[in-house]
Amino acid sequence: MSRSKKTEDYEDFLEDYYHEGELSELETHVLSQKVQRKADRNRNSIRGFIKHIIALKKYLLDGNVKWYRKSVVVAALLYFLSPVDAIPDALPFVGFLDDMGVILWTVKFMGKELSGYYD
């Protein structure tokens, strides 16, 4: 049975980010920059959603937060960045519904822990 190109692309994407431990400082900043670029590109269509992305990014960059606490945020942000997901991002607005769902679930899951990261 052959695997789909979409599955292979996703696995390649995850291999670049899979870690059993803490992300290096460089990897954390690269992930943060990619999140910011994607947020900037989509600012007009999801303006109110951006505040959650920025709060998650600030949480990710906080050196006082343990790496295992950040793991849920890293997973959500990787899904947000991934070009391969449940609904392709190429579809205007509809393509971001799954990304929004994952981010909003993460914000709800993290609860008050994120409250200090909003402007």
N, C-alpha and C positions, 0 to 999 in steps of 0.2 A: 504494500500500500504506500503510495507516495504522499508526502506531506505537501500542503499547499504553500505557495510562495508567501502568502500572508503570514502563515505560521512560522516559516523560516525567518522572515523579516523581523517578526516580533521576538523570536528567540535570540536573534543576533542583537537586537536592541537591548534586551534584558541582560545579555552576557556582558555588555559594556558597563553595566551598573550593579551587577549582583555582587554582594559582599557578605561575608559571614560576620564581619565586625564593623567597626566605625569607618565611615567614609573619610578619606584624607581631606585636608583643608582645600586642596586644589579641586578635588572631585565635588566637594560641597559647593564651592564657588562656581564651578562650571554648570552644575545642576541649577543653581540659583540664577545664573545668567540666562540659561535656556528658558527657565520659567518666566523670567522678566520679558524676554523677547517674544514669547508666545502670547503673554498677557498684553504686551504693547500692540502686537499685530491685530489682536481681537478686541481692543478697547471699546470701539464703537458699538459692537454687537452685544457685548456682555459687560457694559460699564459697571453695573452694581455688583457683579460677581467678582470683579477685580480685587475688591477690598479683602476678600477671603484668601485669594491667591497671595496677596502681599503679606497678610498675617502669617500664612503658612511658610512663606519664604523667610520672614523674620525669625520665626520659630526655628526653622532649619539652621539658620546662621547663628543662633544663640549658643555660644560656647558653654553656657552653664547647664544646658539641657543634655542629659545622657543620650548616647547614640541609640540605645534600645527604645527610648521614648520617642525619638525622631523617626523610627522605622516605619510607623504608620503614615507619617507625613511624607516620607521619601517614597513609599509605595504609591500613595495618591498622586504625588507630583510626577512620578515616572509615568503613571497611566495618563495623566493630563498631557504630558509631552509626547507620549508614544504616537507615532504616525499610524499605528495599527491598533484599532480598538473596536468595540462593539458596533459603533456607528461611525463610518468614515467622516473625518473632519472636512472633507471636500464638499460635503452637502451643507449649504449655508444654514446656519443656526441649528438645524436638526442634528448636524454632525457634532455639535458640542453638548447635546443633552446628556449623553453618557458621561462626558468629562465633568459637566456641572454636577451630575448626580454623585459621582465619586468624591469630588471636592466638598460638596455640601454635607455628605455623609461623614466625611472626615472631620469637618468643622463641628458637626453635632457630636460625634464620638469623642473628640478632644475636649469639648465643653469649655468650662471656665479656664482650663489650662491655657487656652489661646487668647483669652480676653485682654491680656496686657500687650498683645502684639498688634492691636488695631490702633490706628492713629486717632 
